[in-house]
Amino acid sequence: MISIQTNYASMIGEQNLNVNNNFQTKTIEALTSGYRINSSGDDPAGLAVANQYAANVSQLTQGIINANSGVSTLQIIDGGMSNISTMLDRMQTLATESASGTFAGNRATVNSEFQTLVGEINREADNIGLGVNNHSNAGTLNVYIGGGSGANAQADSQVAITGLSQVDANTLGVGTGVDVLGAMQSTGTAFGSAAVGNVSLVGGGAVLKNASQTFAFTGLGSAGTATVTATVAGGSAGITGQQALASLNAQLNPYGVQATTDANGFLEFESTYSGQFTVTAGAGNAIATAGALDSASTGTAGTADALAAVTAINTAITNLGTAQGNVGAGENDLNYAIGLATSQSTNFSSAESQIRDADVATEAANLTKAQVLQQASVAAMAQANAAPQAILKLLQ
């Protein structure tokens, strides 16, 4: 039927022209954005999967940064431990030197360097977070990397670095009570911790109150000729064991004698010079809490403390080596985890690309097709719009 009112051919042409225009617009959008999916309507199911892949990539990217930060932290700890190891080697040298019966120098000088190293170990242990005052890195270090899935996703997404123990001097076993002075080895009444008659400073309260205690020394000094009487006075308020030691050392240190206590709190006198000396505790033993010490005792500067220090340092080196091994294993674990996370991130990115990214070659071909269809649609519509004019021929 020939009709003026309704130009069906033109309507069909217009409809196809709109379709071709939309096709061309989508193709240009894909080519200019680089994405096949530019809105949720393009591929709803594919977009959901692609978004999950993108989230995994984001998590792993940050996880790799976390792991590298963890490696850096462990490297800082490792460097500090290496320095502590070097100091332990020097302490071993000093202890071995003082442990020899042929040592003819001043053990006080050797011990001074030894104790300085102890202090430096403590300072550096604090600096790397494995000390007494700062043990923030001690215990377990958890590094979240991501990439886990399933029921254990959270646990599998983390790397736990265990065995990060403190490496301060006391923890290693070379701190309090370890020196290389050469403890007095008595030849008369024993001053060892197991002997009855020792003067003891056990306890934190006042050990001397309203009384005084004297100790008479002969044979002191480098020449072995000095005679000294050391007196500890308590006063009405009383003094503690540490105050009693400080008082004794203030009087005895100039003569090469150091007053210390053993692990049980028993008083010992250590000499930095070779040769024999004698100490006699005054009558009354005002600070004695473990029997009397009122007879003369004779001793010589020995190597007991230095030998004990050698053993303690050997143990410290072993303990430090274990800690270093844990740090090294942690560094390796994190590097392995970084490798896996990098591989996962690459594969997730590839999977997302397959879904989201535009195939440029295909879209370029589609653009040519869309342009041809659009031009053909416009030309066809022009013909369809001109068709009704033929009716005028019938009216002539």
C-alpha positions in Angstrom: 0.0 0.0 0.0 1.2 3.5 -0.9 0.6 5.9 2.0 1.3 9.6 2.7 0.5 9.4 6.4 2.9 6.7 7.4 6.3 6.3 5.9 7.2 2.9 7.2 10.5 2.7 5.3 11.7 5.9 6.8 10.8 4.7 10.3 12.7 1.5 9.8 15.7 3.6 8.5 15.5 5.9 11.5 15.4 2.9 13.9 18.4 1.3 12.4 20.2 4.7 12.2 19.8 5.0 16.0 21.1 1.5 16.5 24.1 2.2 14.3 24.7 5.5 16.1 24.7 3.7 19.5 27.0 1.0 18.1 29.4 3.7 16.8 29.3 5.5 20.2 30.0 2.4 22.2 32.9 1.5 19.9 34.4 5.0 20.2 33.9 4.8 24.0 35.8 1.5 24.1 38.6 2.8 21.9 39.0 6.1 23.8 38.8 4.5 27.3 40.6 1.3 26.6 37.8 -0.6 28.4 35.3 -3.0 27.1 33.1 -2.5 30.2 32.5 1.2 30.8 29.3 0.9 32.7 27.6 -1.8 34.6 25.1 -2.3 31.8 27.9 -3.3 29.4 28.5 -6.6 31.2 27.0 -6.9 34.8 28.3 -10.3 35.6 31.7 -9.7 34.1 32.0 -6.4 35.9 31.4 -8.1 39.3 34.2 -10.6 38.6 36.6 -7.9 37.3 36.0 -5.8 40.4 37.0 -8.7 42.6 40.2 -9.2 40.7 40.9 -5.4 40.9 40.4 -5.6 44.7 42.8 -8.5 45.0 45.4 -6.5 43.0 45.0 -3.5 45.3 45.4 -5.7 48.3 48.5 -7.4 47.0 50.1 -4.2 45.9 49.9 -2.8 49.4 50.9 -6.2 50.8 54.1 -6.1 48.8 54.8 -2.7 50.3 54.1 -4.2 53.8 56.4 -7.1 53.1 59.2 -4.8 51.9 58.8 -2.7 55.0 59.1 -5.9 57.1 62.3 -6.9 55.3 63.7 -3.4 56.0 62.8 -3.8 59.7 64.5 -7.2 59.9 67.6 -5.9 58.0 67.9 -3.1 60.6 67.6 -5.7 63.4 70.1 -7.9 61.6 72.6 -5.1 61.3 72.3 -4.3 65.0 72.8 -8.0 65.9 75.9 -8.2 63.7 77.3 -5.2 65.6 76.5 -6.9 68.9 78.2 -10.1 67.6 81.3 -8.0 66.9 81.2 -6.6 70.5 80.9 -10.1 71.9 84.0 -11.1 70.0 85.9 -8.2 71.6 84.5 -9.2 75.0 85.7 -12.7 74.5 89.2 -11.4 73.7 89.2 -9.3 76.9 87.9 -12.2 79.0 90.5 -14.6 77.6 93.3 -12.1 78.2 92.2 -11.7 81.9 91.7 -15.4 82.3 95.3 -16.2 81.8 97.5 -16.7 84.9 100.3 -15.0 83.1 98.4 -11.7 82.8 100.6 -9.0 84.2 98.5 -5.9 83.4 95.7 -4.0 85.2 92.5 -6.0 85.2 90.6 -2.9 86.1 91.5 -1.3 82.8 90.4 -4.5 80.9 87.2 -4.7 82.9 86.5 -1.0 82.2 86.4 -1.7 78.5 84.4 -4.9 79.1 81.7 -3.1 81.0 81.6 -0.3 78.4 80.8 -2.9 75.8 78.1 -4.3 78.0 76.5 -0.9 78.1 76.8 -0.5 74.4 75.1 -3.8 73.8 72.2 -2.7 75.9 72.0 0.7 74.0 72.0 -1.0 70.6 69.6 -3.7 71.7 67.2 -0.9 72.6 67.8 0.8 69.3 66.7 -2.2 67.3 63.7 -2.9 69.6 65.1 -6.0 71.3 66.3 -4.4 74.5 65.1 -3.9 78.1 63.7 -0.4 77.7 62.5 -0.9 74.1 61.4 -4.4 73.1 58.8 -3.5 70.5 60.2 -6.0 68.0 60.5 -8.8 70.5 58.1 -11.8 70.1 56.2 -12.3 66.9 56.1 -9.9 64.0 53.0 -10.3 61.8 53.1 -8.9 58.3 49.8 -8.8 56.4 50.4 -9.4 52.6 47.0 -10.7 51.3 46.3 -13.3 48.6 44.7 -15.8 51.0 41.3 -17.4 50.1 38.9 -19.9 51.6 38.3 -20.6 55.3 41.8 -19.7 56.4 42.1 -16.6 54.2 43.1 -14.3 57.1 45.7 -16.6 58.4 47.1 -17.4 55.0 47.4 -13.7 54.1 49.9 -13.1 56.9 53.5 -14.0 57.4 54.5 -14.5 61.1 58.1 -13.9 62.0 58.7 -15.7 65.3 61.6 -16.1 67.6 62.6 -12.4 67.8 64.1 -12.5 71.3 65.7 -9.7 73.3 69.5 -9.4 72.8 70.4 -7.1 75.7 73.4 -8.0 77.9 71.4 -9.6 80.7 69.2 -11.7 78.3 72.3 -12.9 76.5 73.9 -13.7 79.9 76.8 -11.2 79.9 75.3 -8.4 82.0 74.9 -8.1 85.7 77.5 -10.1 87.7 79.8 -10.8 84.7 83.3 -9.1 84.8 86.9 -9.9 84.1 88.5 -8.6 87.3 89.7 -11.9 88.5 87.8 -12.9 91.7 89.8 -13.4 94.9 90.5 -17.1 95.4 91.0 -17.6 99.1 93.7 -19.7 100.6 92.4 -19.2 104.1 88.8 -18.9 105.2 86.8 -19.1 102.0 84.9 -16.2 100.5 83.0 -18.4 98.1 79.2 -18.3 98.1 79.0 -21.7 99.6 81.2 -21.0 102.7 79.9 -20.4 106.2 81.1 -17.1 107.6 80.5 -15.0 104.5 79.3 -11.4 104.9 76.0 -11.2 103.1 74.1 -8.3 101.6 71.0 -10.2 100.7 67.8 -8.3 101.0 66.6 -4.9 99.9 66.1 -3.3 103.3 68.6 -1.7 105.6 71.5 -4.0 106.4 73.4 -1.7 108.7 71.8 0.7 111.2 73.2 2.5 114.2 76.4 0.5 113.8 79.6 0.3 111.7 81.6 -2.5 110.1 85.3 -2.5 109.4 87.5 -4.5 107.0 91.3 -4.4 107.4 93.3 -5.2 104.2 97.1 -5.8 103.9 99.2 -6.5 100.9 97.2 -4.2 98.5 98.3 -2.1 95.5 100.5 -2.9 92.6 103.5 -3.3 95.0 101.5 -5.4 97.5 102.5 -3.2 100.4 99.5 -1.0 101.1 97.5 -1.4 104.3 93.9 -0.1 104.3 91.0 -0.2 106.7 87.6 0.3 105.1 84.7 1.3 107.3 81.0 1.1 106.5 78.8 3.2 108.7 75.1 2.8 108.8 73.9 5.8 110.8 70.5 6.2 112.4 68.6 5.8 109.1 70.5 2.7 108.0 71.9 1.8 104.6 71.1 -0.8 101.9 73.4 -3.4 100.5 74.1 -1.4 97.4 75.0 1.7 99.5 77.3 -0.5 101.6 79.1 -1.7 98.4 79.3 1.9 97.1 80.9 2.9 100.4 83.4 0.1 100.3 84.4 0.7 96.7 84.9 4.4 97.2 87.6 3.4 99.8 89.1 0.3 98.1 89.1 1.1 94.3 92.2 3.3 94.6 94.1 0.2 95.7 92.8 -2.0 92.9 90.1 -3.8 95.0 86.5 -4.1 94.0 83.8 -5.1 96.4 81.0 -7.2 94.8 78.4 -9.7 95.6 77.9 -13.1 94.1 74.6 -14.6 92.9 73.5 -15.3 96.5 74.3 -11.9 97.7 77.5 -12.9 99.6 80.3 -10.3 99.7 83.4 -10.9 97.7 86.5 -8.8 97.2 88.2 -8.8 93.8 91.7 -7.6 93.1 93.1 -6.3 89.8 96.7 -6.9 90.8 98.6 -10.2 91.1 100.0 -11.2 94.5 98.6 -12.1 97.9 96.5 -9.9 100.2 94.7 -10.4 103.5 91.4 -9.1 104.7 90.1 -9.3 108.3 86.5 -8.4 109.2 86.2 -6.3 112.4 84.6 -7.9 115.4 80.8 -7.8 115.6 80.1 -8.3 111.9 77.3 -5.7 111.9 76.2 -6.5 108.4 76.7 -10.2 108.5 73.5 -12.2 108.0 75.0 -15.6 107.3 77.5 -16.3 110.1 80.6 -14.6 111.5 83.7 -13.4 109.6 86.1 -12.4 112.3 89.2 -14.3 111.3 91.7 -13.2 108.8 91.3 -14.6 105.2 94.0 -14.6 102.6 93.6 -14.6 98.8 95.3 -13.9 95.6 94.0 -12.3 92.4 92.7 -15.2 90.4 91.1 -15.9 87.1 87.7 -17.3 88.3 85.6 -14.3 87.1 87.4 -14.1 83.8 87.0 -17.8 83.2 83.3 -17.6 84.1 83.0 -14.6 81.7 84.5 -16.8 78.9 81.8 -19.4 79.5 79.1 -16.7 79.7 80.2 -15.1 76.4 80.3 -18.5 74.6 76.7 -19.0 75.7 75.8 -15.4 74.7 77.3 -16.0 71.2 75.2 -19.2 70.8 72.0 -17.3 72.0 72.7 -14.4 69.7 73.3 -16.8 66.8 69.9 -18.4 67.4 68.3 -15.0 67.3 70.2 -14.0 64.2 69.0 -17.3 62.5 65.4 -16.4 63.3 65.8 -12.9 61.8 67.5 -14.4 58.7 64.7 -17.0 58.3 62.2 -14.2 58.6 63.8 -12.2 55.9 63.8 -15.2 53.6 60.1 -15.9 54.3 59.1 -12.4 53.5 61.1 -12.4 50.3 59.4 -15.7 49.3 56.0 -14.1 50.1 56.9 -11.0 48.0 57.6 -13.3 45.1 54.3 -15.1 45.5 52.3 -11.8 45.9 54.0 -10.4 42.8 53.0 -13.4 40.8 49.4 -13.4 42.1 49.1 -9.6 41.4 50.3 -10.2 37.8 47.9 -13.1 37.2 44.9 -11.2 38.8 45.7 -8.2 36.6 45.7 -10.4 33.6 42.4 -12.0 34.5 40.8 -8.6 35.1 42.2 -7.4 31.7 40.6 -10.3 29.9 37.2 -9.2 31.2 37.4 -5.5 31.4 39.9 -4.3 28.8 38.8 -3.5 25.2 40.2 -5.6 22.3 41.5 -2.7 20.2 41.7 -4.6 17.0 38.1 -5.8 17.3 36.9 -2.4 18.3 38.7 -0.7 15.4 37.0 -3.1 13.0 33.7 -2.4 14.7 34.3 1.3 14.3 34.7 0.9 10.5 31.6 -1.2 10.4 29.6 1.3 12.5 30.7 4.2 10.2 29.7 2.3 7.1 26.3 1.3 8.6 25.7 4.9 9.7 26.4 6.3 6.3 24.3 3.6 4.7 21.4 4.3 7.1 21.6 8.0 6.4 21.6 7.4 2.6 18.7 4.9 2.9 16.7 7.3 5.0 17.1 10.0 2.4 15.7 7.6 -0.2 12.9 6.6 2.1 11.9 10.2 2.8 11.9 11.0 -0.9 9.6 8.0 -1.7 6.3 9.7 -0.8 6.9 12.4 -3.4 6.2 9.8 -6.0 2.5 9.9 -5.0 2.3 13.4 -6.5 2.7 11.7 -9.9 -0.6 10.0 -9.4 -2.4 13.3 -8.7 -1.2 14.9 -12.0 
